[in-house]
Amino acid sequence: MVEQLTHLDEEGRLKMVDVGDKEPTERVARVRGEIHMDAVTARLIADNKIAKGNVLEAARLAGIMAAKRTGELIPLCHPLNLTAVSVDFTVGEDCVEVEVEAKIKDRTGVEMEAMVAASTALMTIYDMCKGVDRGMVIGQLRLMEKRGGRSGTWVRDEG
């Protein structure tokens, strides 16, 4: 038996899920993504030598700002009052990995805010570095963990 999708009514029309009867709980989502690039580009980012400025700080701010606007970008997302968003980077030999953690105390999850933050941070890295490397590839955007709410905790098994 297939469960009904929560964003569809009985006639198959889109709807925003009513979360009004749920109790607010602390919720956390952690998302990772990466952008692959030429090793020279990664070194320029690590050494803060990209002509447009500090790539990682621009991407961090873009990610935080994007998380706050998720309800305006994703059609059926509830606008949320985030309590915290962190955007962190690991610069590798030929890639940059972003990890975003979003937190809230509310009636619905915060996974989409973390996803939008991570993807926007990665696109900002692309934008800031495209003058030296147009071949960059953004990929592997994935939920790593979510906590809170009725469904409890979920952690990705990458083993």
Legacy VTK file of the C-alpha trace (Angstrom):
# vtk DataFile Version 3.0
C-alpha trace
ASCII
DATASET POLYDATA
POINTS 159 float
0.000 0.000 0.000
1.348 3.420 -0.985
0.989 6.167 1.607
-0.530 9.440 0.484
2.023 12.170 -0.061
1.629 14.860 2.572
1.706 17.739 0.061
-1.246 16.388 -1.943
-4.917 16.436 -1.006
-7.388 13.622 -1.768
-7.849 14.908 -5.341
-4.106 15.171 -6.028
-3.919 18.949 -5.661
-0.907 20.541 -4.011
-1.332 21.828 -0.481
0.816 23.154 2.322
0.892 20.674 5.198
-0.923 21.883 8.318
1.538 21.667 11.221
-0.580 23.752 13.600
-1.443 20.851 15.919
2.173 19.723 16.355
4.147 20.678 19.448
7.309 22.717 18.816
10.452 20.635 19.379
14.139 21.217 18.854
15.130 20.097 15.376
18.507 19.891 13.684
19.537 19.032 10.129
23.077 18.509 8.862
23.816 18.528 5.114
27.010 18.060 3.089
27.894 18.880 -0.479
31.009 19.372 -2.526
32.446 21.172 -5.487
35.251 19.547 -7.478
37.793 21.701 -9.233
41.320 21.902 -10.558
43.950 21.508 -7.830
45.271 24.988 -8.624
41.838 26.479 -7.914
41.591 24.670 -4.582
45.022 25.999 -3.622
44.010 29.566 -4.578
40.918 29.251 -2.367
42.915 27.821 0.541
45.495 30.616 0.226
42.767 33.296 -0.136
44.176 34.385 -3.503
41.063 34.481 -5.682
40.804 37.974 -7.184
37.134 38.443 -6.188
37.948 38.134 -2.479
37.597 35.640 0.335
35.699 32.820 -1.338
34.831 30.845 1.775
33.551 33.816 3.762
31.403 34.965 0.845
30.036 31.419 0.490
29.422 31.163 4.248
27.375 34.376 4.267
25.479 33.362 1.110
24.573 30.028 2.704
23.292 31.634 5.883
21.268 34.192 3.936
19.808 31.481 1.689
18.735 29.337 4.655
16.743 32.294 5.972
14.913 32.640 2.623
14.100 28.972 1.972
10.358 29.452 2.487
10.394 31.965 -0.391
12.261 29.624 -2.746
10.700 26.192 -2.189
6.974 26.417 -2.974
5.477 24.344 -0.135
8.088 25.016 2.548
6.938 26.727 5.711
8.735 30.001 6.490
10.782 29.221 9.593
12.379 31.263 12.347
15.795 29.610 12.456
17.689 29.637 15.733
21.115 28.886 14.215
22.831 28.110 10.912
26.492 27.153 10.622
28.311 26.778 7.305
31.752 25.164 7.425
34.244 24.200 4.743
37.007 21.679 4.222
39.360 22.460 1.358
40.811 19.316 -0.184
43.386 18.779 -2.904
40.857 19.262 -5.703
37.562 20.040 -3.994
35.821 22.011 -1.294
33.310 20.276 0.964
30.617 22.277 2.699
28.774 21.145 5.803
25.730 23.038 6.998
23.909 22.598 10.271
20.556 24.310 10.736
18.646 24.451 14.019
15.164 25.446 15.030
12.571 25.005 17.752
9.381 24.639 15.771
6.675 22.319 14.439
8.403 21.244 11.229
11.846 20.098 10.143
14.749 22.170 8.955
16.221 19.869 6.284
15.323 22.108 3.355
16.939 25.142 4.978
20.186 23.197 5.356
19.956 21.937 1.744
19.335 25.409 0.336
22.197 26.833 2.426
24.661 24.179 1.251
23.716 24.441 -2.424
23.890 28.246 -2.345
27.296 28.164 -0.653
28.561 25.809 -3.371
27.154 27.984 -6.161
28.817 31.004 -4.573
32.169 29.198 -4.672
31.549 28.496 -8.355
30.654 32.128 -9.029
33.709 33.474 -7.224
36.109 31.060 -8.975
34.660 30.697 -12.476
37.174 33.200 -13.827
39.987 30.715 -13.173
38.127 27.389 -13.494
34.919 26.995 -15.498
35.113 23.196 -15.270
34.095 22.973 -11.608
31.409 20.403 -10.784
28.963 20.664 -7.881
27.726 17.363 -6.533
26.875 14.973 -3.728
24.439 17.236 -1.911
23.018 14.989 0.805
21.304 14.956 4.166
23.711 13.540 6.738
21.546 13.723 9.836
18.249 15.025 11.144
17.073 15.124 14.736
13.787 16.023 16.358
10.131 15.791 15.578
7.886 12.745 15.451
10.246 10.709 13.269
13.153 11.157 15.704
16.765 10.835 14.620
18.037 9.726 11.229
21.752 9.412 10.384
23.180 8.546 6.961
25.173 5.322 6.883
28.141 6.009 4.621
29.941 2.787 5.563
LINES 1 160
159 0 1 2 3 4 5 6 7 8 9 10 11 12 13 14 15 16 17 18 19 20 21 22 23 24 25 26 27 28 29 30 31 32 33 34 35 36 37 38 39 40 41 42 43 44 45 46 47 48 49 50 51 52 53 54 55 56 57 58 59 60 61 62 63 64 65 66 67 68 69 70 71 72 73 74 75 76 77 78 79 80 81 82 83 84 85 86 87 88 89 90 91 92 93 94 95 96 97 98 99 100 101 102 103 104 105 106 107 108 109 110 111 112 113 114 115 116 117 118 119 120 121 122 123 124 125 126 127 128 129 130 131 132 133 134 135 136 137 138 139 140 141 142 143 144 145 146 147 148 149 150 151 152 153 154 155 156 157 158
